[in-house]
Amino acid sequence: MFVRNVSALLLYAVLLGFCASGPEIRASSVFSEQDALSFDGGVDWVADPTLLEGEWYEQWYKELKERVSAADLIVKVTIRVIRSDTDLDGNQPFHLYASPSTTYKGQWSNGDLYFSSDPTLRGYNSIRSGKDNVLKKEFIAFVKWQNSDNRTVARFHLSQSSAKLLATVEEITSKTNDERNQPTRLF
């Protein structure tokens, strides 16, 4: 009888391990209006930021800096699946399934990432108009977790992956870390 109880307990522990979904994801902060602009459910195609000039570059850099500093997760992904459906109101949201590879900020160990973009999001039209160019491409995903309806969802922005974009992200991250390590000026 003792052996049967131990066997049942071991079987339960193994099954529990297989059913576990990994660490629980939690939002690091309240999702703000600025976050809604930065994590807009869209995609940008700026592979070489040095080609942008003047105000275009300044605006792009400012938005990127806000994304990098507010993101809970920055990860290189390949979009494996993109699908759409029609909800009861006639809206056509897009659902993207992404395979992560390299993580640059935060942690992710739960397999594929799931993103959703619907017509209420600022970046929706960039997904709608570029959906044929998104599939099987590499992007840098900037992700901010948002608590919504008793669950945590990934609010996101995708940027076309390139060495120049990653260098800019690294530059921003280095500057942010340097600023944090500087003594606070009192005067």
Sequence and secondary structure as in RCSB ss.txt:
>XXXX:A:sequence
MFVRNVSALLLYAVLLGFCASGPEIRASSVFSEQDALSFDGGVDWVADPTLLEGEWYEQWYKELKERVSAADLIV
KVTIRVIRSDTDLDGNQPFHLYASPSTTYKGQWSNGDLYFSSDPTLRGYNSIRSGKDNVLKKEFIAFVKWQNSDN
RTVARFHLSQSSAKLLATVEEITSKTNDERNQPTRLF
>XXXX:A:secstr
 HHHHHHHHHHHHHHHHHH   S    SS   HHHHHHS SEEE  S GGG  HHHHHHHHHHHHHHHHH SEEE
EEEEEEEEE   TTS   EEEEEEEEEEEES   SSSEEEEE TTSTTHHHHHHHHHHHTT EEEEEEEEEEETT
EEEEEEEEEE  HHHHHHHHHHHHHHHHHHHS     
